[in-house]
Amino acid sequence: MFVKNASMFFGLISLALACTGKNESVSDNRAYESLAFFQTTPQIELEVWYEPEAAPYSDDDWNILNINLNAIFQYRSTPPTLIIPSTLSAMHTLEAQNRDGWTSSEILSLAAAHSTAAMAAHGSRFKIIFLNSYLRDDTGINKSVLGVSIGDSHVLAMFKPVIASTKKALPLDKTAQQVEQVVLVHEMGHALGFVNNGVPMVNNYQDTAHGAHSINKDCVMYWANESSTDLTSYVGKFLGGGAKVLWGPEVLVDAKAISK
């Protein structure tokens, strides 16, 4: 969704995966960037920052995002090099921020204050920040938002307390890890231009009532699974056997059509 240039992926109080929003026109810059991502950009890098109490789940868990990004770039004649960190040693630690909540503009300011070495020529970098806090929206602190992709900024924020709350009290349970990855895939989908947010649609499958989302409930870009049962069902159905492609066929058709 896009609210004041923010695309959010929500977890309802019942721990559902949900996303709401209004349609807005696609900017020329976003359309241009989407073309570049799928036609010319030689390297796409994810730079991950985290607060000490908000460390991402790591190692094999990141295979889910890796597999899904490779799936949508497979149609390029020369796929981009993907740099996706999977261990904390390859990520960057923030000082504890000790904040109750963050507005989108505050997240952008935090991102601007933290950077690493210059990226490769003509490459693209997305900055993902894991916060030990919540989104602050127009209504105040929102403890249901799992993650947010902020407009054309290439900045994504993940709200670790909400993600961690999905963990079940079962031995070897990986629900929270899988939820975290599903949110990352969803938000990267927004950032790259799906659904109809820079990447043109071949078929009309946009859920216009909910912004840049798919009407296909089996697609990771579907706007909502509206109960904790639906959440568990989604993770179990699509990730129970391990990491796999979460994009619906409509998204993959769009990726193929725009790619060169």
C-alpha positions as CSV (number, residue, x, y, z in Angstrom):
1,M,0.0,0.0,0.0
2,F,1.0,3.6,-0.3
3,V,0.2,6.1,2.5
4,K,2.3,9.2,2.5
5,N,4.8,7.3,0.3
6,A,4.8,4.2,2.5
7,S,3.9,0.7,1.5
8,M,3.0,-1.3,4.6
9,F,2.6,-5.0,5.2
10,F,0.4,-5.4,8.3
11,G,0.0,-8.1,10.9
12,L,-3.4,-7.7,12.5
13,I,-3.7,-8.0,16.3
14,S,-4.7,-11.6,15.6
15,L,-1.3,-12.0,14.0
16,A,-2.6,-12.1,10.4
17,L,-0.6,-11.0,7.5
18,A,-2.5,-8.0,6.1
19,C,-2.0,-4.9,4.0
20,T,-4.3,-2.0,3.2
21,G,-4.0,1.2,1.2
22,K,-5.2,3.5,-1.5
23,N,-4.2,3.6,-5.2
24,E,-1.9,6.3,-6.2
25,S,-0.5,7.1,-9.6
26,V,2.9,5.6,-10.4
27,S,5.7,8.1,-10.6
28,D,7.8,8.4,-13.7
29,N,10.9,7.7,-11.5
30,R,9.4,4.4,-10.1
31,A,8.5,3.3,-13.7
32,Y,12.0,4.1,-14.9
33,E,13.6,2.3,-11.9
34,S,11.4,-0.8,-12.5
35,L,12.6,-1.0,-16.1
36,A,16.2,-0.7,-14.9
37,F,15.8,-3.4,-12.3
38,F,14.5,-5.9,-14.9
39,Q,16.6,-4.8,-17.9
40,T,19.9,-3.2,-17.1
41,T,20.9,-3.0,-13.4
42,P,24.0,-5.2,-13.1
43,Q,23.9,-5.6,-9.3
44,I,21.2,-5.4,-6.6
45,E,22.4,-5.3,-3.1
46,L,20.5,-5.6,0.2
47,E,22.2,-3.7,3.0
48,V,20.8,-4.8,6.4
49,W,21.0,-2.8,9.6
50,Y,19.5,-3.8,13.0
51,E,19.2,-2.7,16.5
52,P,20.8,-5.0,19.1
53,E,17.5,-6.4,20.3
54,A,16.0,-6.6,16.8
55,A,18.5,-8.9,15.0
56,P,17.1,-10.6,12.0
57,Y,16.8,-14.4,11.9
58,S,19.7,-15.5,9.9
59,D,21.5,-18.3,7.9
60,D,19.2,-20.7,6.0
61,D,16.1,-18.6,6.7
62,W,17.3,-16.1,4.1
63,N,17.0,-18.8,1.4
64,I,13.3,-17.8,1.1
65,L,14.1,-14.3,0.0
66,N,17.0,-15.4,-2.1
67,I,14.9,-18.0,-4.0
68,N,12.1,-15.5,-4.6
69,L,14.3,-12.7,-5.9
70,N,16.1,-15.1,-8.2
71,A,12.7,-16.3,-9.5
72,I,11.6,-12.9,-10.7
73,F,15.0,-12.0,-12.2
74,Q,15.3,-15.4,-14.1
75,Y,13.9,-13.9,-17.3
76,R,16.6,-11.3,-17.8
77,S,19.1,-12.3,-20.5
78,T,21.8,-11.5,-17.9
79,P,20.3,-11.7,-14.4
80,P,21.7,-9.1,-11.9
81,T,24.2,-10.2,-9.3
82,L,22.2,-10.4,-6.0
83,I,24.0,-9.6,-2.8
84,I,21.8,-10.9,0.0
85,P,23.4,-11.2,3.5
86,S,22.4,-14.2,5.5
87,T,24.5,-14.0,8.6
88,L,24.7,-11.3,11.2
89,S,28.4,-10.9,10.5
90,A,27.5,-9.7,7.0
91,M,24.9,-7.2,8.4
92,H,25.4,-4.0,10.3
93,T,24.6,-3.1,13.9
94,L,22.9,0.1,14.9
95,E,23.1,1.6,18.4
96,A,20.0,1.0,20.4
97,Q,17.6,3.7,19.5
98,N,15.3,3.3,22.6
99,R,12.2,4.6,20.8
100,D,8.6,3.7,21.2
101,G,7.8,4.3,17.5
102,W,9.0,5.6,14.2
103,T,7.3,7.7,11.5
104,S,8.3,7.0,7.9
105,S,10.3,10.3,7.7
106,E,12.2,9.4,10.9
107,I,13.0,6.0,9.4
108,L,14.4,7.7,6.3
109,S,16.5,10.0,8.5
110,L,17.9,7.1,10.3
111,A,18.7,5.3,7.0
112,A,20.4,8.4,5.7
113,A,22.7,8.6,8.8
114,H,24.0,5.1,8.3
115,S,25.7,3.9,5.2
116,T,28.5,1.6,4.0
117,A,30.9,1.8,1.1
118,A,29.8,3.1,-2.3
119,M,27.9,0.5,-4.3
120,A,28.9,-0.9,-7.7
121,A,28.6,1.4,-10.7
122,H,25.0,1.5,-12.0
123,G,24.0,-0.9,-9.2
124,S,21.0,-0.6,-6.9
125,R,21.0,-0.9,-3.1
126,F,18.0,-1.5,-0.8
127,K,18.5,-0.6,2.8
128,I,16.6,-2.9,5.3
129,I,16.4,-1.7,8.9
130,F,15.2,-4.0,11.7
131,L,13.8,-1.9,14.6
132,N,13.1,-2.9,18.1
133,S,10.0,-0.8,18.0
134,Y,6.8,0.0,16.1
135,L,5.5,2.2,13.3
136,R,4.0,5.5,14.3
137,D,1.3,6.4,11.8
138,D,-1.5,9.0,11.8
139,T,-3.3,7.3,14.6
140,G,-0.2,6.9,16.9
141,I,1.8,3.8,17.7
142,N,0.7,0.9,15.5
143,K,1.6,-2.5,17.0
144,S,0.1,-4.5,14.1
145,V,2.5,-3.4,11.3
146,L,5.2,-6.0,10.4
147,G,7.1,-4.1,7.8
148,V,7.1,-1.0,5.6
149,S,8.5,-0.1,2.2
150,I,8.8,3.7,1.9
151,G,7.9,5.1,-1.5
152,D,10.8,5.3,-4.0
153,S,13.4,5.6,-1.3
154,H,14.8,2.0,-1.4
155,V,14.4,1.9,2.4
156,L,12.4,-0.9,4.1
157,A,11.8,-1.2,7.8
158,M,11.0,-4.3,9.8
159,F,9.3,-4.1,13.2
160,K,10.9,-6.9,15.2
161,P,8.5,-7.0,18.2
162,V,5.5,-7.6,15.9
163,I,7.4,-10.3,14.0
164,A,8.7,-12.0,17.1
165,S,5.1,-12.2,18.5
166,T,4.2,-14.7,15.8
167,K,6.5,-17.3,17.3
168,K,4.7,-20.4,18.7
169,A,5.7,-22.1,22.0
170,L,6.7,-25.3,20.2
171,P,10.2,-26.9,19.9
172,L,11.9,-26.1,16.7
173,D,9.1,-23.8,15.6
174,K,10.1,-21.5,12.7
175,T,6.9,-19.6,12.2
176,A,8.4,-16.2,13.2
177,Q,11.4,-16.8,10.9
178,Q,9.1,-17.7,8.0
179,V,6.8,-14.7,8.7
180,E,9.9,-12.4,8.6
181,Q,10.9,-13.8,5.2
182,V,7.3,-13.5,3.8
183,V,7.2,-9.9,4.9
184,L,10.6,-9.2,3.2
185,V,9.5,-10.9,0.0
186,H,6.2,-8.9,0.0
187,E,8.0,-5.5,0.7
188,M,10.6,-6.2,-1.9
189,G,7.8,-6.9,-4.3
190,H,6.5,-3.4,-3.6
191,A,10.0,-1.8,-3.9
192,L,10.6,-3.4,-7.2
193,G,7.3,-2.3,-8.7
194,F,4.7,-5.1,-8.3
195,V,1.6,-4.9,-8.4
196,N,1.1,-2.2,-11.1
197,N,3.5,0.0,-9.2
198,G,6.1,0.5,-11.8
199,V,6.0,-3.0,-13.4
200,P,3.1,-3.0,-15.9
201,M,0.5,-5.7,-15.6
202,V,0.0,-8.2,-18.4
203,N,-3.3,-9.3,-17.0
204,N,-5.6,-7.3,-14.7
205,Y,-5.1,-8.8,-11.3
206,Q,-4.7,-5.7,-9.1
207,D,-6.8,-5.5,-6.0
208,T,-7.5,-1.8,-6.6
209,A,-9.4,-1.5,-3.3
210,H,-6.2,-2.2,-1.5
211,G,-3.6,-0.5,-3.6
212,A,-0.6,-2.3,-5.1
213,H,-1.8,-5.8,-4.3
214,S,-2.9,-9.0,-6.0
215,I,-6.4,-10.5,-5.9
216,N,-4.8,-14.0,-5.9
217,K,-4.9,-15.1,-2.2
218,D,-2.2,-17.7,-2.9
219,C,0.2,-14.9,-4.0
220,V,2.6,-13.3,-1.5
221,M,1.3,-9.9,-2.8
222,Y,-2.2,-10.7,-1.7
223,W,-3.4,-7.9,0.6
224,A,-4.5,-10.0,3.6
225,N,-5.0,-13.3,5.3
226,E,-7.3,-12.0,8.0
227,S,-6.9,-14.3,11.0
228,S,-4.2,-16.1,12.9
229,T,-5.5,-19.4,11.3
230,D,-5.0,-17.9,7.9
231,L,-1.5,-16.9,8.8
232,T,-0.6,-20.3,10.0
233,S,-2.2,-21.9,7.0
234,Y,-0.3,-19.6,4.6
235,V,3.1,-20.3,6.1
236,G,2.3,-24.0,6.4
237,K,0.9,-24.3,2.9
238,F,3.7,-22.5,1.1
239,L,6.7,-23.0,3.4
240,G,6.0,-26.2,5.2
241,G,8.3,-28.2,2.9
242,G,11.0,-25.5,2.9
243,A,11.7,-22.3,1.0
244,K,9.9,-22.0,-2.3
245,V,8.6,-19.4,-4.8
246,L,5.8,-17.3,-3.2
247,W,4.9,-15.1,-6.2
248,G,1.7,-15.8,-7.9
249,P,1.8,-16.7,-11.6
250,E,0.5,-13.2,-12.5
251,V,3.6,-11.6,-10.9
252,L,5.9,-14.0,-12.7
253,V,4.2,-13.2,-16.0
254,D,4.7,-9.5,-15.4
255,A,8.4,-10.1,-14.5
256,K,8.9,-12.0,-17.7
257,A,7.2,-9.4,-19.9
258,I,9.3,-6.5,-18.6
259,S,12.6,-8.3,-18.6
260,K,15.3,-8.1,-21.3
